[in-house]
Structures are given as structure tokens and as C-alpha cells.
Amino acid sequence: MEAAKERRIDDYRIELLSSVKRAVLKVGSGVLTGRTGLNLSVINDLSSSIYEIMARGIQIVLVSSGAIASGFKKLGMVSKPKTISEKQAVAATGQPALIMAWEKAFERYGQKVAQILITRDDLTSRRRYLNARNTLMTLLSWNIIPIINENDTVVVDEIKFGDNDNLSAMVTNLVDANLLVNLTDIDGLFDKDPRKHPDARLVPVVERVDKRIRDFASSIPGFLGTGGMTSKIKAAQKVGLAGIPAIIANGLRPGILMDIFDGKQVGTVFIPRNTALCKRKHWIAFTKAPKGELVVDHGAEKAIVSNGKSLLPSGIKEVRGRFGVGDAVVITNERGENIAIGLVNYQSTDVDRIKGIRTNQIAAVLGFKHDDEIIHRDNLVLTRDTEEGVEECHFKN
């Protein structure tokens, strides 16, 4: 039985890799960081493999951590920076050295690279999201490797190791990649922390991210930061809901990329859902940061969840937070359960004024009327869709 299962996994990997034309490669700080700063031997090994993979006709987008680790070495610091401003300053100092290390590594093969610093906010605006996509697609068409890092110099809450896991999932969806490879400093997902438990077993394939898989991940903290395995599982789940497989593997293992792209059984492969969220709804669910919350009554909950309807003002009982037109908000029921997320047609102060009324009364209350709907169905994603990958879009992008 086990032998048959292993053959099925091997066959899946070979089939998976044979169809990949574009992949996002995320390399974590635990892989790129040595005792004295950047691990140049790893960077050289990975660049060699990436160049060989590209020779097979596969485009690579690289998401690279390591700016803070690089700056730490460059500044000769003896203790890690603690305040936000210190972390931002160290990242600003280290980012040039990080991109230069990659550039020198690829220079051996005559391969050009481009640096792109990005944050979640850059992808929150639909227009900026599409602009970023167009830039990345142009670079790929020119056979230039985009090297993306979170812009630690300007972000605040996001400065912590592991955030690039989330960013890599967003980028995978952004560039229509066929695969996300997440290289970390552990062989993949184990059923328990292998550093503490010698009997820990590698999970070679994950067909569905459920409570059991999440419990496995939560037991394995990050080596260098707070993200750990949990953030990598979430990234794999997000791309899986877009119909894209993911692999988590050990980036410190020499030749790991070649093993992955040769279909060898290394790391943990995450099989995507058969039915995927379309690109726009995936963007709403996972890229737009919610700015507020709308509590709805039972009738509105049933209309949204069971009947596929839009959210009207009559069903809203409470408005929480401050948001503007086009922002994402979470919809919750009276029991406090999240049922959906969507883009609003009115700002929070206006929604508060018209909650509970009929659509034909909106103009009389506000003095204007944008739409009947507070959130149109085309701009709404059910929470169950973010778990099951239900396709609901009736338009492209």
C-alpha cells in the first residue's frame, strides 16, 4: 500500500513539473543567512540551478529575504535591532548588498536581474496591482529575473521574518505562475518538530490543508523569526486555492532546485484544489487588507451564503471600523462568525447612516446614491470559498 502511494506521489510530481512554464521561488532568511551575514555559497548554488532551469524554458520569479541579515553584517552589529526604526535602517543598509550578491552570482552566466521592492499596500490598489503585474510580465518577456523583496524600509507592522511567505503567494497569483517553491531551512513539513523529536516524519504530500496539517505546522516554529512553518502552510494554501501547487523544501541542501524540477521526492508538495477562485476574487480575499467589519442579520446572511445575493443596506445591523469606497471589509453574522469579505460601494460613515433601510430610501438619507448594493456580489467572496476554492467569477481578471 505504501509503495503504491509513493509511486502515485512520484507520478504526480513528474506530471506537475512537466507542465510548469513559470515558477515563483521564495528563499527564506534561514537559507540565505550564515553566521557572518549572507550565505554566498547558497546564493551561488541557487543561481546556478535557476540558470539551468531557465534553460529548460521555465521562467523564474525570485522572492528573496535577507535584507536585514545582510545589513546586520554590513554594520558590524553585535545584537539584533529591536526598534522599528532600527530594523528599517538595517534593511535599507542591507538591501543593496543583497541584490548585489544575487547580481554577481547571475553575472557568471550573463543573466540579468531586476530589483523590485514591494509591500502588501502596493498590491491593495487594483490599478497598482495590475501595474506591478505588467512590469513583471515585461521583465520576464525580456528574459530578466525579477528579484522581489518586501520593502522593509517603509513598512511597519510587516517587519518580521516570514512575511515574504505571504508575499510570495501574492506574487504567484500576480504573475500567473504554475508553481510556488518555498525554500526554508528544514526538509519540509513534518508531523512534529524534527529538532526535538528524532521520530518526526516528513509529510511528502498534502492533499488538503486541514486542522491536522495546521497542527503539524504550528508545532514547528521558525528558526529565525515568528513566521515559521505556519506562514509557509498558509502561503501554500492560498496558491492552492488559485489552482497552483506548492513545494516546501530545504534550501540549504546542495542541488535542491534541480532535484525539485527533476521530479525527485524531496520536500513536501501541496496539491491544489480542483476548483479555483478566479484571480479577482483571490485578490479580494487574500491581497486586500480588510479595513472594517459589517455585522448582518440572519436574513442578509441567508441571502449572501445560500442564495448568492449582494449585500443591501437593509440587512446591516452594525458598522465597525473606518473605511472608504472600494476598501475591503469583513462581513460577520450576529454570532460573530466571518461569512464573507468584499469591496464596499460606500464609506463607513455613509453605511452607518443607511444601515437597516431600504434601497429606495438611500438618496433621501444621503442626498445621493451610488448603488443599491453596499457590496455587489461580483465583489464578494464567501469565507467558505477561501477554504474550498469555489469559482464564482463571471468576468476575467
N, C-alpha and C positions, 0 to 999 in steps of 0.2 A: 504493500500500500504506500509506504513512504517513498520507495523507489519510483513508483508511478507518479506520485505527486511531484517529486524532484524533476522528473522528465518533463512534466507539464509546465513547471516553472521555467525550466531551461528553454523549452519551446516558445513560451511566451516572451521571454527576454529576447530571443533571436528574432521573433516576429516583430516585437516592439522596435528594436534597433534598426531593423531593415527599412522601416518607414519614416525614420527621423530625418528631417531635412533642416531643421533649425532647433537648437537646444540652448537653454539658459543654464549656465554653470555658476553656481554660487559657492564661493570659497570663504570659509569662516576664519575668524581671527585665531582660533585654536590651531588651524592648519598653517596659517601664514606667519605666526609669531614664534620666534625662537627665544632662547634665554636672553639674548642681547639685542632683540629687535626683530626685524623681518627675517624670515627663513628663506634666504635666497636660493638654496638648493631645491626647495619645494617649488618655488616660483619657476625656476629653470626647468624642472621636470614637467610641470603642468604646461608650460608654454610649448615645450617640445611635443607633448601629446596633443595639445589643441591644434597645433600646426598640422600634424599628421591627420587628425580627424577632419580638419577643413579640406585637406587634400582629397578626402573621400566625397566631397560635395556637400558637407554639412556645415551650416553657418552656426557660429557660436557668439552668444552674448554673455559677457562675463560680469558677474556681480561680485565685487571684491571688498571684503572687510580689510581692516589693518591700519587705517589712518592713525588711530590713537596709539597703537602699538609702535608704529613707525616713529611718530613724534616723541613718544616716551624715550626711545633710544637716542634720537637726534638731539634731544635737550639734555641728555645725561641725567635724567631724573632718577632718584633712588626710591621714591614711593609713588604709587599711582595717584593721578589727580583726583580730587574729591568734589570740588565745586563744579557747577555747570560751566562757568566762565573758564575755569582751568581746562576742563575737558574739551571745550570748543577751541581754546588756544592750542592745545596739544594736537588736536585733529587738524587744525589749519597748518601747523608746522609739519605734520607727518604726511599729509595727503600728497604734496609734490614728490616726496621720496618714494611713496607707494607707487604712484603712476610711473615714475622714472624707472623703478625696478621692473615693472611689467614691460615698459617700453624697451629697455635694454635687453630683456630676455627674448622678446619677439624680434628685436632688431637682427639677431643672429640669422633669422630666416627671411629677412626683408619684409616682414609682416608689419603693417601699420596698425596703430591702435588709436582710439579716441577716448578722452575722459569725459564722463557725464556725471555730474553731482546732482542728486535728486532727492526730494522728500515726498512724503505722502501728500502734503499740501499741493505739490506740483501736479499730482495726478487727480486731485479732487475736482478741479475745474475740468469740465468735459472738453472745452476748447484747448486748454493746455495739455490735457491727456492726449488728444489727437495730434497736437503739435509735436509732443515728445515722440509719439509713435512714428510720425512722418520723418523726424530726424533720424531715429534709429533705423528705420527701413532704408533710408538713403545711405547711411553708413554701411549697412550690410550689402546693399547693391554695389557699393564701391569696394567691396571685399576688405573693409576695415572692421576690426574687432571693437565694439563699444565696451568700455570698461566702466561699470556703473558702481557708485558707492553712495550711501546715504550722506547727505550734506550735513555732517555733524557740526560744522562751523556755525550754522544758523538755527538748527533745531534745538528744542529744549527737552521736552519730555521724552523724545525718542532716543536720546543719547544713552544707549545701553547695548551691550553685546546681544546679538540675537535679532535685532530689528531688521537686519538685512535678509533674514529668512522671509519675513513678511514682504519686504520689498522685492525679493526675487520672485515670489508668487505673483505679485502685481505685474512685474516686467514680463513674466512668462505669458500671461494673458495679453499684455500690451502688444507684444511682437508676434503673436500667433505661433509661438514655439510648439514643438511636438513633444518636448521632454524637458523636465527640470531635474538637474543633477545637483544635489546639495552635498558638498564635501565638508566633513567635520573631522574631529579628532577621535572618532570612535567608529567601529566597523559597520554600524547601522543601528537599527532598533533591536534591543534585547528585551527579554521578558523581565529582567531586573538589572540593576547596576552591575556590570561585569567587573568593576574595580573593587567591589565589596563582596561579590558572590562568585566564586570560581565556577559554580554550576550554571551560571547565566547562559541562556541560549539565544543565539541570533534568530530573529524573525526574518526569514528570507523574502516573504511576500505578504502584503497586507491587501486584502480584497475590499475591506471596508473599515473606516476609522470609527470604531465604536468605543464604549466605555472601557472595555478590556485593553484596547490599544492605547487609549488615553492614559490609563493607569500605568501601563508599561512605561510610557514616555515621562510621566510625572515623577517616576522613581529614579530617573537619570538626569540629574542637574547638569548645567553647563560647566565645562572645565574653567572657562574664563569669565563667564558672566551669568546673567539671570535668564537668558533665553533657553538654553539647554535643549533637550530633545523635544520638549513640548512645542516650542515655536517651530521646529522643523516638521513635526507632525501636522501642525495647523497649516503650514505652507503647502505640504503635500496634499492635504485635504482640499484646500482652496483650488489648486490647479486641477485636482481630480474632478471637482465639480464643473470645471470647464472642459472636461473630457481629455485632460492631459495627464499622462503618467509621471511619476517622480521616483527618483532613486536617491537614497541616503547612503553614503559610503565614506570610507576612511581616506581622506586626502593626504595623509602622511605616508600612506603605502605607495612605494615607487611603482609607477606604471598603472596606477589605479584607473585613470581615464581610459587607457587602451583596453584594460580588462572589461570595463563597463561597456564600451562601444563595440567590443568583440562578442558581447553577449554572455560573458562568463558570470557565474553565480557568485557575485560579490555584493555586499551591502544588502539593503532592503528595498525592494521595488513595491511601489504603491500603484495598484491597478485603478484606473479612473472609472467613474460612473458611466454607464451606457448612455444615459440621457443627460445631456449637459445644459447648464444655464447658458443662455446666449450671452454674447460679450457685453452688451449694455447692462443687462441685469446683474451680471457678475461684477461689473464696475460699481453699480449701485450698492450691491450687498457687501463688497469687500474693500473697495477703494475709497468711497465717500465716507468720511468720518461723521457719524451722527451728531447733530448739534442740539437735539431736543427730543421730546417724547410726547406722544398724543395718547391719552387714555380713552378707549372707546367702549360703548355699551355692548350688550350681548347681540343686539340686532345688527350693529355695524360689524361686529366680529364674524357673525354668521355670513353676512353679505360678502365680506372680504375673503374669508377662508373657504367657505363652502360653495359660494355662488360666483366667485370670480369678479366681483364688483369693485368699483372705485370707492374711495373714502369720501363721504359727503359730510358737510358740517353738522348735520342733524345727529350723527352718531357719536360726536366727540363730547366727552364729559369733562376733560381736564387737559390743559396745556402746560407742559413743563419745559423749562429752558428757554433760551432766546435763539431764534433762527430767522434767516431771511429767505426770500423767494429762491427756490432751486436747491436749498440745503436738504440734506438727508435727515430724516427723523425716524425714530423707532415708534412703532405702534404697539401698544400693550392693551391687554384686556383688563377687566375690573379685578381679576385675580392676580394682577401683576406679572402676567406671563407675556413675553415678547411674541407677537404673532406675525409681524412683518416689518419691513423697512422701506421707505420710499422718499421721493423728492416732492417737496411741498410747493403749491402754487401761490401761497400767501405767507407773509411774515408772521411771526409768533403773536405779536400784539393784535393783528387783524384776526387771526384764527381764534384768539381768546374772546374777541368781541362777537364773532359769529357762531361760536360753538353752540350746538343744540338747536339751531334754527333751520328752516327750510331754504333750499337754494333760491327760491323766488324772493326771499327777503334779504339776500346778501347786499344788493345795491342800495337798498333803503338804509341799512345799518352802516355800511362803509362809505357810501357815496360813490362807489364804483364796483365793478365786478369783473375779475379776470376770467374765472372759470366757475362752473358749477362744483367741480371736484376740488377738495383740498389736496388730495393725491390721486392722480389718474392711474388707472390700472396698468397702463403701459410703463409707468414709473414706479411700480410697486413690486416688491419681491417678498413672498411669504417666507417665514422662518423655516418652514419645512423644506422649501426649495433649496435653502443653503445647506441643508443636511442631506437631501436626496437627489439634488441636481435636476429638478423638474424644469423642462423647457416651456416657457410661456411667451416668448417674444413673437411679435408679428411684424417685425421690421428688422433691418440689418443694422450692425454695429450697436 
